[in-house]
Amino acid sequence: MVEEAHERLTRESCPRRYCWYWHSIGFEWDMQPEQGCEVAERHHHRVFWAGQAIAPWQHCCRATGNPQHQDYYEPREPHLEADGWPADFFQVVGKVARTRRFERRQRGERRRSDGADA
């Protein structure tokens, strides 16, 4: 399972078991990220409009794929460490990730097959 995670997960994707908002400590590849992400449930405040409860509106961009949504990723450090991921692997996204990749390439380094940076 961990080998499959190293193959399938990118820095920008939903980290599943490596995020505290994932509903379990499993990967559950057959489940879509928006189904397993509990951000909406955990950040839900009961709001009423005209006497009707409003549905949860907070969603994680990693689960929805919508960059307009906030990134709620919260790392599960013990699981990251146990499975051999760098502690900040899913935290380094966007421009920072591209800058690091560019610097590694300039030094002639490549990404290791296990997902860790060389």
Buried (B, 14 or more C-beta within 10 A) or exposed (E): EBEEBBEEBEBBBBBBBBBBBBBEEEBBEEBEBBEBBBBBEEBBEEEEEEEEEEEBEBBBBBBBEEEEBEBBBBBBEEBBEEBEBEEEBBBBBEEEBEEEBEEBEEEEEEEEEEBEEE
